[in-house]
Amino acid sequence: MTNLSFDYALNLFSNFLSNSGKSNNTIVAYKGDINQIIKFFTGTGINTIDAVKPSHIDDFKKDLDDKNYTAKSISRKLNSIKNFFSFLKSEAVISTDPSSDIKHPKYENDLPKILKPIEYRALRDACRHDNRATAIVELMLQAGLRIKEIEVLLLENIKEQQVTIGAYESHFQREIPLNNSAKTALKRYIDETRYQTKSKNVFITKTGRPLLARNIRSLLNRYFAKAGIEGIKVNDLRNTFIVFQLKSGVPIDIVSQIVGHKRISTTEKYLELIEDKDESKNFKLKEL
């Protein structure tokens, strides 16, 4: 096949990602990276997918470096591009993969960041008068929920000792135990603060609509600033849960299952943040 437009190729790849169960955020990230290189190609007179050569991708890589992109960002974009061209090759859309021999730049893989006790205590203090924000913080810090799981959490999935996270996007359903801090914060929000609405979502806006992930992120970022916490992202609350459970002696396979990691190797990287682990045969989830 020749003279194939970039739009045609990208649509094929997007459909493949969607049918493979990739999350919306993942698909958006892929499309953003690929559209960036397409814009670069068309700006240099390359207008069809079959016209792309390895040297053109190398030129794009150099352009990113000239624009002061970090090695980690360049590597991530190259990963998207390599997956894109590999897919097109597997579907016989192109006869050769021009990205196969392109090398990733070397960089040191950053370890996950976690909050220190003084930081998450300051965060609690900053949002102590906001029951909704407090409940969100405790669910991420004490139960390891993802920000998307906060968004999709339903009232019917809250039980006395646990919450159920239904299957969504590419993630499987799982049960997550709640400790006293998480249970208390969640109950207080629902009983005292949550507005009456037809929405089945636990976390809602003042107008009764589901609180979206971007709203949750903005909300917590405001409280990070109020607490004077710098260099921390919302997902680092979840990272903190993982590290403190591993440090307290909870088996890595149990932690991996609770937080919904698909591969235990994903959980293993957090072990590098642990200096001394509290060994115990009769473990229980640590309350922060």
C-alpha beads as a LAMMPS data file, in Angstrom:
LAMMPS data file: protein, C-alpha beads

288 atoms
287 bonds

1 atom types
1 bond types

-500.0 500.0 xlo xhi
-500.0 500.0 ylo yhi
-500.0 500.0 zlo zhi

Masses

1 110.0

Atoms # bond

1 1 1 0.000 0.000 0.000
2 1 1 1.373 3.400 -0.921
3 1 1 0.494 7.072 -0.589
4 1 1 -1.260 6.462 2.709
5 1 1 -2.259 9.561 4.622
6 1 1 -1.133 10.098 8.186
7 1 1 -4.760 10.559 9.250
8 1 1 -5.681 7.134 7.879
9 1 1 -2.779 5.461 9.673
10 1 1 -3.482 7.233 12.958
11 1 1 -7.180 6.306 12.830
12 1 1 -6.237 2.651 12.346
13 1 1 -3.899 2.793 15.330
14 1 1 -6.435 4.620 17.523
15 1 1 -9.086 1.999 16.788
16 1 1 -6.581 -0.736 17.619
17 1 1 -5.770 0.880 20.984
18 1 1 -9.461 1.297 21.799
19 1 1 -10.285 -2.303 20.888
20 1 1 -7.328 -3.466 23.002
21 1 1 -8.897 -1.904 26.079
22 1 1 -6.430 0.935 26.489
23 1 1 -7.607 3.753 28.742
24 1 1 -8.798 7.047 27.271
25 1 1 -5.830 8.817 28.855
26 1 1 -3.416 6.358 27.235
27 1 1 -5.011 6.806 23.820
28 1 1 -4.930 10.594 24.137
29 1 1 -1.235 10.447 25.111
30 1 1 -0.385 8.217 22.130
31 1 1 -2.271 10.449 19.700
32 1 1 -0.610 13.569 21.105
33 1 1 2.882 12.147 20.567
34 1 1 2.091 10.840 17.087
35 1 1 0.387 14.045 15.971
36 1 1 3.509 15.917 17.080
37 1 1 5.770 13.899 14.799
38 1 1 3.206 14.106 11.974
39 1 1 3.265 17.895 12.267
40 1 1 7.072 17.785 12.137
41 1 1 7.015 15.526 9.057
42 1 1 4.525 17.649 7.121
43 1 1 6.549 20.735 7.997
44 1 1 9.520 19.186 6.221
45 1 1 7.544 18.094 3.148
46 1 1 6.794 14.489 4.138
47 1 1 3.079 13.919 3.598
48 1 1 2.499 10.146 3.497
49 1 1 3.258 7.403 5.974
50 1 1 5.197 5.285 3.484
51 1 1 7.594 8.186 2.799
52 1 1 8.967 8.178 6.352
53 1 1 12.593 7.045 6.682
54 1 1 14.688 6.339 9.801
55 1 1 16.638 9.542 9.196
56 1 1 13.388 11.541 9.415
57 1 1 12.619 10.115 12.849
58 1 1 16.195 10.830 13.925
59 1 1 15.686 14.435 12.771
60 1 1 12.547 14.639 14.918
61 1 1 14.457 13.241 17.880
62 1 1 17.171 15.878 17.402
63 1 1 14.519 18.608 17.090
64 1 1 13.069 17.623 20.454
65 1 1 16.533 17.753 22.007
66 1 1 17.141 21.194 20.489
67 1 1 13.874 22.350 22.072
68 1 1 15.145 21.217 25.494
69 1 1 12.832 18.258 25.968
70 1 1 14.148 15.986 28.713
71 1 1 15.631 12.626 27.766
72 1 1 12.751 10.961 29.595
73 1 1 10.140 12.900 27.573
74 1 1 11.918 12.118 24.305
75 1 1 12.066 8.438 25.217
76 1 1 8.348 8.374 25.996
77 1 1 7.497 9.990 22.673
78 1 1 9.750 7.559 20.835
79 1 1 7.991 4.699 22.572
80 1 1 4.640 5.935 21.214
81 1 1 6.114 6.340 17.753
82 1 1 7.727 2.895 17.784
83 1 1 4.447 1.277 18.814
84 1 1 2.678 3.179 16.047
85 1 1 5.022 2.064 13.276
86 1 1 5.286 -1.468 14.656
87 1 1 1.498 -1.753 14.480
88 1 1 1.420 -0.464 10.900
89 1 1 4.082 -2.985 9.925
90 1 1 2.173 -5.861 11.583
91 1 1 -0.961 -4.855 9.672
92 1 1 1.001 -4.702 6.372
93 1 1 0.145 -1.036 6.017
94 1 1 3.862 -0.374 5.529
95 1 1 6.480 -2.833 4.329
96 1 1 9.272 -1.748 6.705
97 1 1 9.333 -0.162 10.142
98 1 1 11.453 3.033 9.978
99 1 1 11.540 3.308 13.763
100 1 1 12.898 -0.137 14.622
101 1 1 16.556 0.890 14.827
102 1 1 16.010 4.290 16.461
103 1 1 17.725 4.372 19.861
104 1 1 16.182 5.767 23.024
105 1 1 18.207 8.443 24.804
106 1 1 19.739 7.279 28.070
107 1 1 18.330 8.639 31.303
108 1 1 18.044 7.643 34.938
109 1 1 14.595 6.287 35.709
110 1 1 13.118 8.386 38.517
111 1 1 11.886 6.534 41.566
112 1 1 8.295 7.133 42.668
113 1 1 7.901 10.050 45.070
114 1 1 6.164 9.698 48.407
115 1 1 4.992 12.086 51.084
116 1 1 6.785 12.259 54.396
117 1 1 4.629 11.921 57.540
118 1 1 5.032 15.641 58.241
119 1 1 3.749 16.366 54.706
120 1 1 0.643 14.193 54.707
121 1 1 -0.201 15.457 58.199
122 1 1 0.095 19.018 56.903
123 1 1 -2.159 18.090 53.970
124 1 1 -4.774 16.670 56.338
125 1 1 -4.625 19.845 58.388
126 1 1 -4.995 22.020 55.282
127 1 1 -8.205 20.315 54.148
128 1 1 -9.677 19.500 57.577
129 1 1 -12.700 21.782 56.970
130 1 1 -13.416 20.244 53.553
131 1 1 -15.038 16.833 54.068
132 1 1 -14.983 16.007 50.368
133 1 1 -11.274 16.722 49.948
134 1 1 -10.480 14.887 53.186
135 1 1 -12.340 11.773 52.023
136 1 1 -10.481 11.821 48.711
137 1 1 -7.109 12.226 50.430
138 1 1 -7.818 9.343 52.823
139 1 1 -8.971 6.991 50.048
140 1 1 -5.753 7.614 48.119
141 1 1 -3.450 7.692 51.138
142 1 1 -5.054 4.895 53.181
143 1 1 -6.408 2.624 50.431
144 1 1 -4.217 3.358 47.409
145 1 1 -6.986 4.342 44.995
146 1 1 -6.117 5.899 41.645
147 1 1 -7.517 9.323 40.848
148 1 1 -9.688 7.753 38.112
149 1 1 -11.046 5.280 40.668
150 1 1 -12.087 8.173 42.878
151 1 1 -13.970 9.574 39.889
152 1 1 -15.838 6.333 39.041
153 1 1 -16.517 5.171 42.631
154 1 1 -20.242 4.477 43.128
155 1 1 -22.330 4.618 46.303
156 1 1 -23.479 1.031 45.792
157 1 1 -19.863 -0.145 45.878
158 1 1 -19.213 1.077 49.416
159 1 1 -19.457 -1.633 52.073
160 1 1 -18.757 -1.576 55.806
161 1 1 -15.139 -2.682 55.601
162 1 1 -14.246 -2.224 51.932
163 1 1 -15.013 -0.587 48.625
164 1 1 -15.405 -2.336 45.299
165 1 1 -13.739 -0.804 42.283
166 1 1 -15.627 -2.038 39.242
167 1 1 -13.777 -3.009 36.074
168 1 1 -13.048 0.051 33.946
169 1 1 -10.974 0.671 30.853
170 1 1 -8.165 -1.924 31.048
171 1 1 -8.340 -2.448 34.839
172 1 1 -9.972 -5.439 36.499
173 1 1 -12.495 -5.330 39.353
174 1 1 -11.065 -5.585 42.846
175 1 1 -11.993 -5.249 46.515
176 1 1 -10.074 -2.745 48.629
177 1 1 -10.100 -2.877 52.446
178 1 1 -10.780 0.349 54.340
179 1 1 -9.106 1.232 57.614
180 1 1 -10.737 3.407 60.277
181 1 1 -9.389 6.707 58.935
182 1 1 -10.692 6.046 55.419
183 1 1 -14.067 4.748 56.658
184 1 1 -14.586 7.698 58.991
185 1 1 -13.677 10.314 56.376
186 1 1 -15.852 8.694 53.700
187 1 1 -18.870 8.353 56.006
188 1 1 -18.576 11.955 57.209
189 1 1 -18.504 13.249 53.634
190 1 1 -21.522 11.183 52.547
191 1 1 -23.597 11.887 55.675
192 1 1 -22.754 15.553 56.203
193 1 1 -21.563 17.119 52.963
194 1 1 -22.638 15.234 49.840
195 1 1 -25.436 17.041 48.008
196 1 1 -28.724 15.315 47.208
197 1 1 -28.562 14.228 43.579
198 1 1 -29.621 11.480 41.202
199 1 1 -25.961 10.753 40.457
200 1 1 -24.732 7.403 41.748
201 1 1 -21.143 8.643 41.945
202 1 1 -19.776 9.100 45.444
203 1 1 -17.944 12.330 44.673
204 1 1 -19.973 15.067 43.038
205 1 1 -19.879 18.794 42.383
206 1 1 -22.127 21.386 44.019
207 1 1 -24.439 21.030 41.030
208 1 1 -24.770 17.281 41.543
209 1 1 -22.599 16.168 38.655
210 1 1 -19.813 13.569 38.954
211 1 1 -16.503 15.076 40.067
212 1 1 -14.107 14.419 37.193
213 1 1 -10.452 13.420 37.539
214 1 1 -9.254 16.828 36.374
215 1 1 -11.443 18.510 39.043
216 1 1 -10.069 16.177 41.710
217 1 1 -6.510 16.964 40.647
218 1 1 -7.150 20.722 40.768
219 1 1 -8.813 20.400 44.167
220 1 1 -5.929 18.499 45.734
221 1 1 -3.287 20.683 44.095
222 1 1 -4.851 23.676 45.840
223 1 1 -4.508 21.921 49.174
224 1 1 -0.927 20.877 48.392
225 1 1 -0.167 24.562 47.897
226 1 1 -2.055 25.536 51.054
227 1 1 -0.078 22.945 53.037
228 1 1 3.206 24.223 51.580
229 1 1 4.010 20.879 49.956
230 1 1 6.200 21.236 46.858
231 1 1 7.354 18.760 44.215
232 1 1 4.486 16.355 44.906
233 1 1 1.733 15.194 42.556
234 1 1 -1.696 13.776 43.359
235 1 1 -0.639 10.224 42.455
236 1 1 2.115 10.429 45.066
237 1 1 -0.571 9.890 47.719
238 1 1 -1.109 6.435 46.229
239 1 1 2.670 5.923 46.011
240 1 1 2.875 6.718 49.721
241 1 1 0.286 4.045 50.526
242 1 1 2.226 1.429 48.549
243 1 1 5.600 2.191 50.125
244 1 1 4.327 2.330 53.700
245 1 1 2.455 -0.982 53.319
246 1 1 5.553 -2.695 51.948
247 1 1 7.679 -1.168 54.708
248 1 1 5.266 -2.417 57.366
249 1 1 5.717 -5.980 56.108
250 1 1 2.617 -6.532 53.972
251 1 1 3.596 -9.135 51.319
252 1 1 4.297 -7.608 47.940
253 1 1 1.712 -9.780 46.163
254 1 1 -1.015 -8.563 48.550
255 1 1 -0.047 -4.916 48.017
256 1 1 0.070 -5.476 44.256
257 1 1 -3.423 -6.976 44.318
258 1 1 -4.887 -4.183 46.475
259 1 1 -3.581 -1.366 44.271
260 1 1 -4.463 -3.150 41.023
261 1 1 -1.027 -3.565 39.468
262 1 1 -1.211 -5.925 36.494
263 1 1 2.363 -7.094 37.027
264 1 1 4.104 -7.601 40.333
265 1 1 7.234 -6.087 38.760
266 1 1 5.404 -2.748 38.852
267 1 1 5.102 -3.062 42.629
268 1 1 8.704 -4.227 43.011
269 1 1 10.116 -0.857 41.923
270 1 1 8.779 0.644 45.164
271 1 1 11.063 -1.609 47.174
272 1 1 13.977 0.672 46.274
273 1 1 12.442 3.333 48.525
274 1 1 12.500 1.063 51.553
275 1 1 15.554 0.998 53.796
276 1 1 14.267 -1.047 56.728
277 1 1 11.235 -3.300 56.452
278 1 1 9.212 -4.304 59.502
279 1 1 8.974 -8.075 59.197
280 1 1 5.844 -9.665 60.646
281 1 1 4.008 -12.912 60.003
282 1 1 0.743 -11.463 61.300
283 1 1 0.632 -8.395 59.083
284 1 1 -2.152 -5.879 58.745
285 1 1 -2.456 -2.826 56.531
286 1 1 -0.646 0.116 58.067
287 1 1 -2.747 3.126 58.978
288 1 1 -1.030 6.406 58.141

Bonds

1 1 1 2
2 1 2 3
3 1 3 4
4 1 4 5
5 1 5 6
6 1 6 7
7 1 7 8
8 1 8 9
9 1 9 10
10 1 10 11
11 1 11 12
12 1 12 13
13 1 13 14
14 1 14 15
15 1 15 16
16 1 16 17
17 1 17 18
18 1 18 19
19 1 19 20
20 1 20 21
21 1 21 22
22 1 22 23
23 1 23 24
24 1 24 25
25 1 25 26
26 1 26 27
27 1 27 28
28 1 28 29
29 1 29 30
30 1 30 31
31 1 31 32
32 1 32 33
33 1 33 34
34 1 34 35
35 1 35 36
36 1 36 37
37 1 37 38
38 1 38 39
39 1 39 40
40 1 40 41
41 1 41 42
42 1 42 43
43 1 43 44
44 1 44 45
45 1 45 46
46 1 46 47
47 1 47 48
48 1 48 49
49 1 49 50
50 1 50 51
51 1 51 52
52 1 52 53
53 1 53 54
54 1 54 55
55 1 55 56
56 1 56 57
57 1 57 58
58 1 58 59
59 1 59 60
60 1 60 61
61 1 61 62
62 1 62 63
63 1 63 64
64 1 64 65
65 1 65 66
66 1 66 67
67 1 67 68
68 1 68 69
69 1 69 70
70 1 70 71
71 1 71 72
72 1 72 73
73 1 73 74
74 1 74 75
75 1 75 76
76 1 76 77
77 1 77 78
78 1 78 79
79 1 79 80
80 1 80 81
81 1 81 82
82 1 82 83
83 1 83 84
84 1 84 85
85 1 85 86
86 1 86 87
87 1 87 88
88 1 88 89
89 1 89 90
90 1 90 91
91 1 91 92
92 1 92 93
93 1 93 94
94 1 94 95
95 1 95 96
96 1 96 97
97 1 97 98
98 1 98 99
99 1 99 100
100 1 100 101
101 1 101 102
102 1 102 103
103 1 103 104
104 1 104 105
105 1 105 106
106 1 106 107
107 1 107 108
108 1 108 109
109 1 109 110
110 1 110 111
111 1 111 112
112 1 112 113
113 1 113 114
114 1 114 115
115 1 115 116
116 1 116 117
117 1 117 118
118 1 118 119
119 1 119 120
120 1 120 121
121 1 121 122
122 1 122 123
123 1 123 124
124 1 124 125
125 1 125 126
126 1 126 127
127 1 127 128
128 1 128 129
129 1 129 130
130 1 130 131
131 1 131 132
132 1 132 133
133 1 133 134
134 1 134 135
135 1 135 136
136 1 136 137
137 1 137 138
138 1 138 139
139 1 139 140
140 1 140 141
141 1 141 142
142 1 142 143
143 1 143 144
144 1 144 145
145 1 145 146
146 1 146 147
147 1 147 148
148 1 148 149
149 1 149 150
150 1 150 151
151 1 151 152
152 1 152 153
153 1 153 154
154 1 154 155
155 1 155 156
156 1 156 157
157 1 157 158
158 1 158 159
159 1 159 160
160 1 160 161
161 1 161 162
162 1 162 163
163 1 163 164
164 1 164 165
165 1 165 166
166 1 166 167
167 1 167 168
168 1 168 169
169 1 169 170
170 1 170 171
171 1 171 172
172 1 172 173
173 1 173 174
174 1 174 175
175 1 175 176
176 1 176 177
177 1 177 178
178 1 178 179
179 1 179 180
180 1 180 181
181 1 181 182
182 1 182 183
183 1 183 184
184 1 184 185
185 1 185 186
186 1 186 187
187 1 187 188
188 1 188 189
189 1 189 190
190 1 190 191
191 1 191 192
192 1 192 193
193 1 193 194
194 1 194 195
195 1 195 196
196 1 196 197
197 1 197 198
198 1 198 199
199 1 199 200
200 1 200 201
201 1 201 202
202 1 202 203
203 1 203 204
204 1 204 205
205 1 205 206
206 1 206 207
207 1 207 208
208 1 208 209
209 1 209 210
210 1 210 211
211 1 211 212
212 1 212 213
213 1 213 214
214 1 214 215
215 1 215 216
216 1 216 217
217 1 217 218
218 1 218 219
219 1 219 220
220 1 220 221
221 1 221 222
222 1 222 223
223 1 223 224
224 1 224 225
225 1 225 226
226 1 226 227
227 1 227 228
228 1 228 229
229 1 229 230
230 1 230 231
231 1 231 232
232 1 232 233
233 1 233 234
234 1 234 235
235 1 235 236
236 1 236 237
237 1 237 238
238 1 238 239
239 1 239 240
240 1 240 241
241 1 241 242
242 1 242 243
243 1 243 244
244 1 244 245
245 1 245 246
246 1 246 247
247 1 247 248
248 1 248 249
249 1 249 250
250 1 250 251
251 1 251 252
252 1 252 253
253 1 253 254
254 1 254 255
255 1 255 256
256 1 256 257
257 1 257 258
258 1 258 259
259 1 259 260
260 1 260 261
261 1 261 262
262 1 262 263
263 1 263 264
264 1 264 265
265 1 265 266
266 1 266 267
267 1 267 268
268 1 268 269
269 1 269 270
270 1 270 271
271 1 271 272
272 1 272 273
273 1 273 274
274 1 274 275
275 1 275 276
276 1 276 277
277 1 277 278
278 1 278 279
279 1 279 280
280 1 280 281
281 1 281 282
282 1 282 283
283 1 283 284
284 1 284 285
285 1 285 286
286 1 286 287
287 1 287 288
